[in-house]
Amino acid sequence: MALNGLWSWLFFRRRMGAAAFVEILALWAVPALTLAAFSRVDTKAAWLPAPCLAWVTFAAALCGAVWRLNPRLLG
């Protein structure tokens, strides 16, 4: 949750597109690593973070596109 809050602060409040994109990549790693760790214990449990991983993947693509298309706004 802290990484999610940090991304919102970087992107919307500070308008730091590059930092927000790097941070969302770190945020993406959390559910990906959780999925990998859960898969060693229980395959059904490994699917629990999958919706979060899908959402963060979409959000990262959107963040990167908005940053790339608005360099003046998100310097």
ABEGO torsion letter per residue (X at the ends): XAAAAAAAAAAAAAGBAAAAAAAAAAAAAAAAAAAAAAAAABAAAAAAAAAAAAAAAAAAAAAAAAAAABAAABX
